[in-house]
């Protein structure tokens, strides 16, 4: 181990396979990004102005600007943390610090168990049902004394059972979502090597305390934030999990930047050591680490309701207001009229039970259970499509998304770099063509072949990657894993495949290494000096026949950024193998090619070399000396350019189609990345995010424009049924409305975002194609907030910790399964496989909304409307209640539940991905048109037919409607009525109520077959065959029939809950009413299809 202070100028080059998974890829990717921009700005501000304000709740930025542990020396660090670099902490110190700091673990989010329990038992309709149950208890006793009615007690118990059933399903839903993943403690490695009392121990990472001395090596995951005190020359870290940086970062002992996120002498928890080894002093553990702070930042925001939760809450409020209003009217009517004029008709307990019946009638008790189970079914369906839903209610929200902000690294691209093209001056050829040239003309030793041979040798020698020996048995080198930097790995595989007769191992075995300066993000080049060990290698290196390289000579190779190395070059190799001066014209040709490749999203590297004769060699033979390092740096001049290499990180194969599908679905697809604007724009063009070659920039935004005059983006929906806006409507909107689908593009950097004011943001939010480049986590969050502020529903996809704040704030956060645990924790959904899975998620999100509307439209006619009128006729028309409260609950919770679940299995009626996203503020889950369909169309038919069946049965048994209506207390007289005894009247009423109940159950069969489609006829979308088949419907209908039979024909229900068997003919009459409902709705759908702009179509739900 050696301190970097003795090896200034040296950097690193090696990484392992982990880099390939997280590497951002293909261009001159910035070395340091994300939050560091904000911290650097804050640091500069503090140099000019010292803030006197102190706050306990310091922002993350303020905390980072105040730390100093990276600036002090190693001795000062050891003194500050009371530790020894050589011996570590002693037992007494460890015991005290464990008690003081606790375990090295990031705290999970608070569970809020009490709040959850309150929500389980009192959320939604449960509060109304609790109120109803309490009233039933009171009506039983004491108000029911001295003859309490057991029916009231039974009703109270049943209502409580319904509450507990709903609470169970709420708790089950919450449990099923919370168990999906554990917290971000999985970021910690299991074990690490710690120096304590002078001994090296292997301990669990959770036992670390500040001041511990930890040893790390290549492949280790950093267990806590640490300050490096000893490093090897080749030490390198992959910080992409925290910062999204494409390239690994070199480690050092000395501070390289005042910003703790920029300096190289800190290793942060959750990052990886991808090369070399080091010793560090733990400075922060658990929540105080950078990982913990960012995790806390994502958890600070209080949970907000999803769009679906708002819709259900709105529906609950509507139903609650209606039920309480009608209940109040009923109790007032009883108190002001019935209690005075008909004191023996309804006692106070019975009046209260009538009010409870109103509540039971209005509240579709089975809807919360149906919604929960329906969402669970959709979530399981999405899981089969490799989409894991952590929060069920966000499934529907994804169907409303009209803006999708996607990270690039690991999301849109594969993270698999390869060399796509090479160039010898202006001879530009693909990597495959280069191979073909060598294979076809290798024996002739033509000039181009010699130049390509030298390029291959330089790519193999000046390279920090190597093949994993564990994959040596694989036939193709392209399938072999590599150990090293992703860029070097791509060049290594190029060197291994471009010439089948000359392997990388052969080249390296014939080129003895002399000296190396690894790639440095500051220098932006790598230098290697080697000595040819054979005449064959000399032949390869003598591409320029005038070079005359022998086994006594050395050869210097330099590889790196073209704009840096080109200044060190004096000559260039031509395609014919000769060497010529590097003239301005030739320099311009290279620069033009570099720019063109960069615009194509390719990372460009230049390879140069210089033969070193024996008389130019240094007198100092020790390559580890400072003098030798100085000589090598001096020799890195007057180089000869061998050629250029273009490296790409290809987009995922499905990305282009995914972007196009999202566009067709009305979703604006944006890229939010940490890459440079040029690279980001190039990748955006490759994946279809940009469809123009010259995107607008911040200079095209007018900072002085009146915000009301900003042209608004209004997408054109080819499937829309609505009339176009009139000129008066456009004027009344307060803004100029543009009906367009043009492909305007905008390219903004993180620095541009800092300059935007409100009117500029208003303009930004109207673009259809945007790339936000070099953005920090705060800026990603700002982008999300700005679009949300303008009533957009935003989804964010990402995989890094730096994406977590935006994932948390988005309406739907979508993480990648291969990403960081912090991102997965912050997200609502996780893509387990391909990025294209998000298309299935959007489609299912839209389908769940359509099917939920159908479920509600199915539940309301029988479970609400047709249950209200029995109470109304009882109070206002003096008739017995045509259906008992118990039967109402049976319909809501039992007979209607399974058919509602079957509706959720329905396939889409039309291509859901060809329509515009739902507008949450306009396209409501429950609106006036749906209520008209449920109450005034289907509900009215069900209610009238059931009322007819009740009074028809009574009439057939000698009690015509004229004798039943306005009978009030006479029908309930202990002395009987119309020649019937009181017990016979009770039996008749119970049977008639059961007839009403059966009719509703059977009519719901017609309702479910009608409601399953909103516009297509039963023949166009048959439930028996075709793409819309749904055999679950028939199983659910049979199940509801079985429940009805049990309720009516099991004696215990007859005795205690007043049900009764009914004559057979009344079953068959009900099937006729069900058929009538189906025919009526088929005629309505026919009118909607034939006259899409007619009055019936405008009223269609």
PAROBA-810981 format. One record per residue (C-alpha): residue in three letters; x, y, z. Coordinates in steps of 0.001 Angstrom, whole numbers, plus 500000, padded with zeros to 6 digits. Example, Ala and Ser with C-alpha at 12.3 -4.5 7.8 and 13.67 -1.06 7.14 Angstrom:
BEGIN
ALA512300495500507800/SER513670498940507140/
***
This chain:
BEGIN
UNK500000500000500000/UNK501300503404499141/UNK500006506869499600/UNK498979508738496538/UNK500911511714497712/UNK503972509865496501/UNK502466509176493120/UNK500877512379491991/UNK499593512315488479/UNK498793508638488621/UNK495258507457488265/UNK493430504228487566/UNK491932502247484797/UNK490538498921486042/UNK486893498085486856/UNK484879494863487016/UNK481584493582485652/UNK479623495830487980/UNK480657498774485837/UNK479042497233482809/UNK475728497090484605/UNK475782500730485598/UNK478024502462483073/UNK476316505340481343/UNK478217504589478203/UNK479045506177475015/UNK480594509685475057/UNK482850511976476992/UNK480703511399480048/UNK481221513840482810/UNK483255512503485691/UNK481229514102488407/UNK477594515158488304/UNK474220515301490047/UNK474059516928493442/UNK477624518215493212/UNK476486521045490932/UNK474271522436493668/UNK476877521879496382/UNK479564523625494348/UNK477309526624493799/UNK476518526770497516/UNK480215526534498382/UNK480977529452496076/UNK478184531477497622/UNK479533530898501105/UNK482894532234500074/UNK481224535561499418/UNK478590535540502117/UNK478580533868505533/UNK475094532999506634/UNK474205533706510265/UNK470984531726510241/UNK471046528443512127/UNK468419525766511767/UNK468023522314513183/UNK466593521076509925/UNK469501521766507630/UNK469079520949503987/UNK471173518278502401/UNK473072520909500461/UNK473951522881503602/UNK475166519744505357/UNK477475518891502498/UNK478955522352502285/UNK479847522391505989/UNK481787519111506258/UNK485587519265506432/UNK486751515694506985/UNK487942515434503379/UNK490101518561503633/UNK492215517711506695/UNK495356515582506708/UNK495426511917507685/UNK497028512743511050/UNK494381515378511770/UNK491680512912510767/UNK493027510255513149/UNK493155512811515943/UNK489635514069515215/UNK488128510557515253/UNK490334509302518093/UNK491725506382516139/UNK495003504943514878/UNK495511504268511198/UNK497765501318512019/UNK495972499753515025/UNK492387500980514719/UNK490085501383517727/UNK490472499536521017/UNK487685497629522771/UNK486785500420525179/UNK486400502925522353/UNK484281500478520360/UNK481889499836523248/UNK481361503557523820/UNK480786504294520149/UNK478355501420519673/UNK476292502853522543/UNK476597506366521093/UNK476055505765517359/UNK474133502500517259/UNK474096500081514345/UNK475389500842510874/UNK471991500605509207/UNK469710503020507418/UNK466450503504509294/UNK463360502171507549/UNK460456504571507013/UNK458063504895509992/UNK455235502376509980/UNK452495504610511502/UNK450641501525512737/UNK447981503470514667/UNK447203505647511662/UNK446978502542509484/UNK444563500836511879/UNK442351503927511960/UNK442403503965508171/UNK441551500276507978/UNK438500500539510253/UNK437231504058509550/UNK438351504838506003/UNK436048504971503013/UNK432499503801503736/UNK433478502260507071/UNK432620505399509058/UNK429084505354507687/UNK428754501657508425/UNK430033502151511987/UNK427386504836512454/UNK424730502534511042/UNK425814499630513237/UNK425757501761516398/UNK422247502985515580/UNK421130499382515101/UNK422600498436518483/UNK420769501343520113/UNK417534500425518310/UNK417847496898519694/UNK418609498089523211/UNK417722500283525023/UNK415331501895522538/UNK413812498519521677/UNK412904497638525245/UNK410792495935526524/UNK410555493853523300/UNK413875494285521486/UNK413818493041517918/UNK416434490348517184/UNK416491491553513558/UNK417967494857514720/UNK420685493007516631/UNK421381490787513640/UNK421619493846511399/UNK424049495534513806/UNK426253492434513866/UNK426151492074510076/UNK427147495695509564/UNK430082495241511933/UNK431081492123510022/UNK431043494150506819/UNK433297496745508467/UNK435721494069509617/UNK435635492486506171/UNK436562495778504541/UNK439235496397507181/UNK440655492941506492/UNK440893493625502772/UNK442447497045503403/UNK445031495506505713/UNK445673492662503300/UNK446258495099500459/UNK448643497134502581/UNK450494494045503774/UNK450803492605500292/UNK452352495819499009/UNK454646496433501975/UNK456157492959501832/UNK457239493424498214/UNK460666494673499196/UNK462717495368502242/UNK464285498723502969/UNK467600499905501614/UNK469661498081504230/UNK470382495586501462/UNK472840498164500159/UNK475206497045502919/UNK477608494217502220/UNK477511491282504619/UNK481107491336505880/UNK484146493582505763/UNK487712493577507076/UNK488294495901510038/UNK491478496738511939/UNK490833496684515698/UNK493485496507518415/UNK496090495971515715/UNK494340492858514370/UNK492494492457511076/UNK489019491072511799/UNK486156490048509527/UNK482982491639510889/UNK479419492258509830/UNK479122495717508302/UNK476369496604510770/UNK478939496564513601/UNK481041499404512189/UNK481406502652514132/UNK482977505998513220/UNK486739505788513551/UNK486981502156512458/UNK489812501411510027/UNK488473499294507153/UNK490400497525504409/UNK488812497225500984/UNK489860495494497806/UNK488618495123494254/UNK485032493893494130/UNK484102495073497642/UNK480992497111498319/UNK481793500067500563/UNK480132499420503965/UNK479955503049505159/UNK481260506491504220/UNK485015506511504705/UNK487982508819504244/UNK490799507103502372/UNK494103507027504259/UNK496055504527502137/UNK495533503675498468/UNK497195501784495662/UNK497999503476492384/UNK495253501639490538/UNK492438502228493058/UNK489159502993491367/UNK485523503334492498/UNK482227502937490710/UNK479972505674492075/UNK477248505280489476/UNK474779503950492063/UNK474973507329493821/UNK475879509819491105/UNK475185508114487813/UNK478773508756486692/UNK479664506697483647/UNK483343506145484405/UNK484914504835487573/UNK486558507421489827/UNK490201507188490963/UNK490906507162494693/UNK493465509304496457/UNK494562510270499931/UNK494686513999499303/UNK491644516228498832/UNK491049516989495164/UNK487995519238495517/UNK486283521216498280/UNK482999519597497300/UNK482756516254499160/UNK480887514785496207/UNK483720515747493860/UNK486797514833495876/UNK488537511520495257/UNK489560510809498853/UNK486093509741500022/UNK484501506334499457/UNK480729506350499937/UNK478509503614501260/UNK476881501458498603/UNK479485502231495940/UNK481960499643494700/UNK485733499272494605/UNK486293498130491032/UNK490075498059491062/UNK492998498236493443/UNK492806498281497222/UNK492713500861499993/UNK492408501507503699/UNK489905504011505000/UNK488645505561508217/UNK484892505360508763/UNK483518508890509053/UNK479758508250508874/UNK477478505261509373/UNK473795504506508827/UNK471531507508508344/UNK474476509931508413/UNK476055508464505271/UNK475445509998501877/UNK473210507061501028/UNK471242507606504225/UNK470882511346503642/UNK469559510893500131/UNK467230508154501366/UNK465979510506504076/UNK465520513212501465/UNK463226510922499497/UNK461243509968502601/UNK460722513510503919/UNK457831514128501558/UNK454543513011503073/UNK452686510356501154/UNK450065511824498860/UNK446950510183497516/UNK447060508658494075/UNK444632509763491378/UNK442533506652491901/UNK442399507282495646/UNK441154510819494948/UNK438503509424492615/UNK437320506875495169/UNK437359509519497919/UNK435252511772495717/UNK432804508935495130/UNK432660508203498866/UNK431903511864499595/UNK429135511909496974/UNK427540508746498353/UNK427938509909501952/UNK426291513259501222/UNK423420511599499370/UNK422824508973502056/UNK423009511422504950/UNK420788513908503126/UNK418105511351502304/UNK418450509864505805/UNK417952513309507324/UNK414898513876505134/UNK413473510536506250/UNK413967511176509959/UNK412570514714509635/UNK409552513329507753/UNK409011510777510498/UNK409349513357513265/UNK407170516020511619/UNK404488513813510025/UNK404447510091510764/UNK405080510421514481/UNK402157512863514695/UNK399601511435512250/UNK400534507738512440/UNK402108507213515849/UNK401655503416515706/UNK403200503008512229/UNK406893503505512944/UNK408349503510516415/UNK411603505368517054/UNK413697502189516720/UNK411978501308513456/UNK412412504862512158/UNK416090504697512955/UNK416319501349511197/UNK414726502963508149/UNK417404505656508229/UNK420018502930508488/UNK418375501212505541/UNK418860504408503548/UNK422567504391504401/UNK422826500700503597/UNK420950501332500365/UNK423200504142499176/UNK426488502605500212/UNK427724499880497818/UNK429378497970500653/UNK431037495533498308/UNK432756498204496195/UNK435886498669498374/UNK436391494914498457/UNK435780494683494715/UNK438200497524493989/UNK440914495957496155/UNK440514492541494594/UNK440282494044491116/UNK443525495962491583/UNK445159492823492909/UNK444096490910489816/UNK445504493614487556/UNK448717493733489585/UNK449169489984489145/UNK448481490339485444/UNK451154493035485256/UNK453579490861487196/UNK453250488272484446/UNK454334491069482114/UNK457392491583484376/UNK456014494689486093/UNK455924494575489885/UNK453390496892491542/UNK454400498082495008/UNK451385500385495413/UNK448224498930493893/UNK446357502201493511/UNK449060503599491222/UNK448182500990488608/UNK445380503181487335/UNK447459506345487662/UNK449851505018485035/UNK446954505053482596/UNK446644508825483130/UNK450315509571482525/UNK450885512093479744/UNK454537512922480507/UNK457197510262480966/UNK460663511344482117/UNK463188508587481597/UNK466772508260482721/UNK469176507109480000/UNK471768505027481774/UNK470640501443482196/UNK467107502370481175/UNK467183503354477514/UNK470598501842476785/UNK472031498371477335/UNK475215499382479192/UNK477159497188476744/UNK479868499189474986/UNK481545498079471783/UNK483739499599469099/UNK481548500354466111/UNK483942502207463801/UNK487614502985463336/UNK489367505543461193/UNK492850505887459713/UNK492812509589458916/UNK489825509943456558/UNK489539506203455842/UNK486459505507457948/UNK485476501860458221/UNK483319499820460545/UNK484851497329462958/UNK483485494456460888/UNK484949495862457681/UNK488286496273459444/UNK488208492593460326/UNK487276491688456747/UNK490163493785455410/UNK492691492002457632/UNK491278488573456808/UNK491215489240453062/UNK494493491141452674/UNK496513490082455698/UNK499097488210453678/UNK499685491116451300/UNK500652493444454170/UNK499015496375452416/UNK499288499817453956/UNK495785499784455415/UNK496309496322456875/UNK499562497434458507/UNK497855500497459962/UNK494981498388461314/UNK497518495967462775/UNK499220498772464663/UNK495807500010465836/UNK495052496513467121/UNK498388496279468928/UNK497925499682470553/UNK494345498783471575/UNK495575495606473268/UNK498690497068474936/UNK497389500472476048/UNK494420498926477831/UNK493586498339481471/UNK491009495568480944/UNK491490491835480735/UNK489365488772480084/UNK487968486828483011/UNK489804483523483120/UNK486637481818484367/UNK485170482271480876/UNK488183480856479045/UNK486159477865477856/UNK483721480024475904/UNK484138479798472160/UNK483656483482471346/UNK485576486275473049/UNK482453488427472679/UNK480742486145475177/UNK483590486318477674/UNK483312488537480723/UNK485948491207481243/UNK487549492729484291/UNK488109496409483827/UNK486611499661482704/UNK483691499432480292/UNK485478501579477712/UNK488674499535477932/UNK486601496341477803/UNK485018497446474539/UNK488436498246473034/UNK489821494953474360/UNK487131492963472561/UNK487797494938469392/UNK491480494063469621/UNK490573490415470195/UNK488269490124467185/UNK489694492402464511/UNK492449489912463599/UNK491555486238464087/UNK495197485142463717/UNK496577487467466392/UNK495066487283469860/UNK495312489815472658/UNK497224487322474783/UNK499737486851471970/UNK500237490586471582/UNK500688491166475310/UNK503050488224475688/UNK505279489731472991/UNK505236493243474457/UNK506946493504477809/UNK505427496276479946/UNK507852498987481003/UNK505751501778482476/UNK502159502887482651/UNK500183505968483628/UNK496548504874484017/UNK493724506943482656/UNK493146510122484624/UNK489939512096484364/UNK491984515269484608/UNK494551514335481937/UNK491973512369479936/UNK494552509963478557/UNK496294506688479366/UNK499962506076478647/UNK501727502747478239/UNK505395502070477397/UNK506349498589476277/UNK509312496761474750/UNK508745494334471854/UNK509979490867472777/UNK509971489280469343/UNK510626490077465724/UNK506970489351464984/UNK505871492105467339/UNK508479494424465826/UNK506940493697462436/UNK503509494682463717/UNK504818497868465308/UNK506730498789462135/UNK503583499748460261/UNK505563502752459128/UNK508467501064457358/UNK510728503979458240/UNK510283503431461990/UNK512722500504462179/UNK511656499355465640/UNK513759496555467121/UNK513605494459470276/UNK516005496919471929/UNK513606499836471473/UNK510571500942473425/UNK507216502030472099/UNK504969504588473829/UNK501208504337473267/UNK498771507027474348/UNK495018506644474217/UNK492351509154475253/UNK490275512181474336/UNK491077513391470786/UNK490963517086471672/UNK493611516539474379/UNK495974514108472640/UNK495849515817469262/UNK497691518788470724/UNK500544516395471586/UNK500761514987468049/UNK503048516079465237/UNK502351513498462563/UNK499660511094461441/UNK499551507668459856/UNK497911507560456458/UNK495781504720455080/UNK498683503508452934/UNK500822502930456020/UNK503066505922455596/UNK503444508769458069/UNK502889512416457174/UNK502811515727458978/UNK499651516627460898/UNK498606519632458830/UNK495699521925459662/UNK493666520315456911/UNK494221516836458296/UNK493497518082461797/UNK490207519577460608/UNK489304516290458940/UNK489805514429462229/UNK487865517028464201/UNK485020516897461705/UNK484885513110461976/UNK485007513303465776/UNK482103515747465838/UNK480079513638463421/UNK480593510508465493/UNK479757512393468672/UNK476554513629467082/UNK475725509994466415/UNK476033509235470119/UNK479459507642469864/UNK482300508109472266/UNK485491508935470352/UNK488998507964471444/UNK492289508642469711/UNK495261506252469706/UNK498764507608469123/UNK502242506184469475/UNK505915507100469523/UNK508952504808469014/UNK511675505402471634/UNK515218504555470574/UNK517851503473473061/UNK519583506849473000/UNK516324508521474123/UNK515857506224477094/UNK516328507679480603/UNK519415507069482664/UNK517189506336485666/UNK516274502653485400/UNK513745502537488264/UNK510305503043486777/UNK508871503801490250/UNK510996506913490646/UNK509661510410490254/UNK512406511161487745/UNK511238508348485456/UNK507628509564485697/UNK508771513034484676/UNK510692511628481724/UNK507661509602480574/UNK505480512688480688/UNK508021514610478627/UNK508127511823476047/UNK504353512059475661/UNK504894514663472942/UNK505559514590469191/UNK503263511599468841/UNK502010509982465671/UNK498268509495465349/UNK497379505892464547/UNK493621506279464303/UNK490290507008465927/UNK487928504560467581/UNK484182505106467949/UNK482509503397470918/UNK478793503143471420/UNK476519501997474217/UNK473629500753472100/UNK470067501540473028/UNK467967498608474125/UNK466405496960471071/UNK462925497666472334/UNK463522501324473245/UNK462674502832469841/UNK459387500958469597/UNK458601501736473225/UNK459079505465472652/UNK456943505339469508/UNK454185503392471259/UNK454142505898474106/UNK453902508740471582/UNK450959507054469860/UNK449340506720473274/UNK449553510484473779/UNK452494510362476212/UNK455275512890475787/UNK458519510973476264/UNK461402513006477719/UNK464982512120478616/UNK466424513366481905/UNK470067512381482172/UNK473437513368483566/UNK475209513103480210/UNK476514516020478192/UNK473903517670475944/UNK475609516540472727/UNK475677512903473778/UNK472188512995475228/UNK470772514544472059/UNK472484511907469921/UNK471060509041471965/UNK467683510776471967/UNK467716510789468172/UNK468648507108468085/UNK465754506060470300/UNK463196508391468721/UNK462903510921471528/UNK464250513572469154/UNK462867513566465628/UNK464606516776464580/UNK468273517429463902/UNK468304520965465299/UNK466506521091468645/UNK465697524380470279/UNK467861525538473164/UNK467430527908476085/UNK468144530749473659/UNK464838530033471901/UNK462866530679475095/UNK461527534193475611/UNK462054535257479209/UNK459930538403478730/UNK456882536792477144/UNK453573537218478970/UNK452776533819480451/UNK449174534104479230/UNK450413534392475659/UNK452399531172475731/UNK451146528823473053/UNK449700525756474746/UNK450337522183473732/UNK447058520442472912/UNK447529516998471382/UNK445273515816468611/UNK443348512672469490/UNK442286510823466329/UNK439918508657468361/UNK438263511543470160/UNK434503511794469788/UNK434288515373470949/UNK433578518373468780/UNK436521520680468103/UNK436724523813470220/UNK435037526886468847/UNK436784530229468601/UNK434792531485471586/UNK435899528478473648/UNK439509529064472683/UNK439262532728473693/UNK437630531848476999/UNK440489529483477848/UNK442731532470478549/UNK445566531264476339/UNK446315530728472704/UNK445563527086471952/UNK447450525294469206/UNK445963522071467874/UNK449139520413466718/UNK451194517291466957/UNK454409518768465582/UNK457724517380466750/UNK459255520445468337/UNK462385519512470257/UNK464169521223473109/UNK467609520543474577/UNK468367521947478035/UNK471304521429480374/UNK471386521623484155/UNK472920525089483927/UNK470069526159481619/UNK467502524954484150/UNK468980527296486766/UNK468188530281484519/UNK464528529493483802/UNK461785531739485138/UNK458048530978485265/UNK457257532094481739/UNK460210530125480375/UNK459053527034482271/UNK455609527573480772/UNK457195527483477332/UNK459294524442478185/UNK456231522491479253/UNK454654522911475806/UNK457380521069473905/UNK456674517555472743/UNK460308516398472696/UNK462716517429475450/UNK466106516247476629/UNK467259517530480008/UNK471009516923480130/UNK473529517038482976/UNK470853517313485622/UNK471290516936489378/UNK468738515125491592/UNK467294518486492648/UNK466895519492489017/UNK465217516204488132/UNK462823516870490981/UNK462242520416489702/UNK461368519103486233/UNK458755516774487722/UNK457248519515489908/UNK457018522004487045/UNK455085519611484825/UNK452831518570487687/UNK452130522210488463/UNK450629522469484985/UNK448190519594485536/UNK450337516959483869/UNK450470513426485225/UNK454157512552485335/UNK455865509177485400/UNK459610508882486074/UNK461816505902485271/UNK465264505508486808/UNK467635503143488525/UNK470078505215490580/UNK469939506842493987/UNK470116510192492222/UNK466762509354490603/UNK465063508635493948/UNK463724512158494727/UNK462116512406491293/UNK460761508849491550/UNK459197509716494897/UNK457648512975493708/UNK456291511627490431/UNK452688510528490142/UNK454126507142489223/UNK457732506219489987/UNK459037503318487906/UNK462351501758488928/UNK464479499244487064/UNK465011495932488856/UNK468777496089488264/UNK468956499538489852/UNK469762500646493364/UNK467646499653496335/UNK467025503315497124/UNK465441503859493714/UNK463351500705494103/UNK462281501835497576/UNK461171505232496253/UNK459318503842493234/UNK455741502648492931/UNK456503500046490285/UNK459517497993489271/UNK460299496789485751/UNK461689493299486217/UNK462873492697482664/UNK462681494750479493/UNK462031498486479405/UNK459188497786476975/UNK457281496335479937/UNK456220499888480701/UNK453957499729477641/UNK452100496789479179/UNK451895498733482428/UNK450338501748480675/UNK447852499550478852/UNK446838497760482034/UNK446596501101483829/UNK444118502330481240/UNK442272499037481247/UNK441843499075485004/UNK440162502494484828/UNK437775501348482111/UNK436943498206484032/UNK436540500052487338/UNK433970502303485676/UNK432193499170484528/UNK432337497706488034/UNK430792500819489546/UNK428189501004486770/UNK427333497378487575/UNK427198497783491363/UNK425086500937491601/UNK421760499859489988/UNK421054497025492452/UNK423495497842495235/UNK422392501453495623/UNK419469502744493546/UNK417130499765493737/UNK417785499486497479/UNK416887503114498153/UNK413298502971496899/UNK412096500282499319/UNK412858502728502130/UNK411247505643500263/UNK407939503787499722/UNK408045502629503319/UNK408273506157504740/UNK406456508291502201/UNK403834505878500795/UNK402999503925503926/UNK403937500601502332/UNK406010497854503939/UNK409704497958503025/UNK409893496020499754/UNK413333494550500568/UNK414865493961503971/UNK418101495618505066/UNK419717492192505393/UNK418943491370501761/UNK420414494719500741/UNK423709493796502399/UNK423659490337500813/UNK423420491888497348/UNK426171494428498020/UNK428670492137499714/UNK427920488687498286/UNK425863488286495116/UNK427345491307493311/UNK430960490781494366/UNK431994487896492118/UNK430413489325488944/UNK432234492603489602/UNK435508490679489752/UNK434596488951486497/UNK434139492351484877/UNK437733493171485818/UNK438811490268483633/UNK437343491952480574/UNK439633492693477626/UNK439751496213476160/UNK437038497128473689/UNK439433499129471498/UNK443179499709471243/UNK443866501483474514/UNK447292502616473299/UNK445813504588470418/UNK443796506968472589/UNK444922509989474567/UNK445566509635478305/UNK442678510267480627/UNK442468513785482012/UNK441894513297485753/UNK440146516631486260/UNK437731516052483385/UNK437364512309482879/UNK436192511220486302/UNK435728507693487557/UNK432173508579488574/UNK430489511358486615/UNK426989512459485747/UNK426750510247482675/UNK427714507132484604/UNK425188507969487347/UNK422495508460484706/UNK423331505070483207/UNK423386503371486619/UNK420419505114488242/UNK418090506425485534/UNK418548503723482907/UNK419573500285484220/UNK418710501154487821/UNK415275502463486918/UNK414437499303484982/UNK415636497073487810/UNK413799499086490453/UNK410491499278488553/UNK410553495606487612/UNK411347494603491201/UNK408629496865492574/UNK406217495317490092/UNK407220491842491241/UNK406685492758494915/UNK403236494241494439/UNK402284491597491850/UNK402984488887494406/UNK400996490759497076/UNK398127491263494630/UNK398115487584493698/UNK397665486849497384/UNK394711489190497904/UNK396503492429498747/UNK396375494707495671/UNK398542497860495589/UNK395560500019496512/UNK395365498140499812/UNK399092498173500430/UNK399952501762499622/UNK399097504195502414/UNK398201501311504706/UNK400640502610507317/UNK400013501038510744/UNK397000499051509523/UNK399147496496507712/UNK401233495975510855/UNK398236495722513189/UNK398415492900515758/UNK394802492164514823/UNK395640491405511223/UNK394632493080507957/UNK392226492260505134/UNK391337488897506666/UNK394934487894507265/UNK396436487388510665/UNK399495489353511698/UNK401709486279511235/UNK400291485668507752/UNK400918489304506790/UNK404492488970508027/UNK404948485792505996/UNK403520487442502856/UNK405755490489503261/UNK408829488295503824/UNK408076486286500684/UNK407383489438498650/UNK410677490920499860/UNK412408487724498746/UNK410716488054495328/UNK412124491602495107/UNK415528490245496128/UNK415490487435493558/UNK414422489783490801/UNK417372492073491552/UNK419794489140491564/UNK418572487882488190/UNK418306491371486662/UNK421933491865487594/UNK422708489049485161/UNK421357491184482365/UNK423182494162483842/UNK426572492420483948/UNK426242491205480357/UNK425322494744479268/UNK427841496674481350/UNK430861494595480256/UNK431013496696477089/UNK430322500397476785/UNK429811500624473012/UNK430199497182471428/UNK427198494907471145/UNK426998491470472699/UNK427619489887469283/UNK430655492090468588/UNK432243491252471927/UNK430897487833472786/UNK431698486552476281/UNK431740482984474881/UNK434316483216472092/UNK436688485584470328/UNK439221487969471791/UNK436656489344474258/UNK435577486008475702/UNK435152485994479441/UNK434008482706480905/UNK434501484053484409/UNK431186485881483987/UNK429158482712483856/UNK430888481203486854/UNK430232484415488797/UNK426561484463487751/UNK426110480873488894/UNK427825481714492186/UNK425472484656492819/UNK422512482367492078/UNK423840479812494565/UNK424155482496497244/UNK420563483589496621/UNK419350480010496955/UNK421181479595500256/UNK419759482833501639/UNK416204481864500663/UNK416112478137501284/UNK418292477553504356/UNK415909477572507364/UNK418225479476509714/UNK417996482554507497/UNK414207482156507265/UNK413824482034511035/UNK416158484784512184/UNK416498487159509210/UNK413061487044507640/UNK413880485473504267/UNK411547483024502570/UNK411374480634499607/UNK409448481993496635/UNK407111480306494137/UNK408902478905491055/UNK407105481089488509/UNK408632484220489966/UNK412087482954489107/UNK411200482682485422/UNK409516486073485270/UNK412757487623486545/UNK414710486127483637/UNK412346487973481295/UNK413130491272482983/UNK416868490542482677/UNK416457489924478953/UNK414521493188478604/UNK417413495093480250/UNK419885493553477825/UNK417728494420474780/UNK417267498010475967/UNK420984498503476476/UNK421811496884473124/UNK419511499446471451/UNK421279502236473336/UNK424689501001472169/UNK423396500732468605/UNK422357504381468692/UNK425767505350470084/UNK427559503514467265/UNK425262504709464490/UNK424990508303465669/UNK428262509066467510/UNK427419512757467769/UNK423759512321468636/UNK422159513108472001/UNK422278509480473214/UNK425990509244472377/UNK426656512479474242/UNK424942511022477297/UNK426775507695476995/UNK429014506841479881/
***
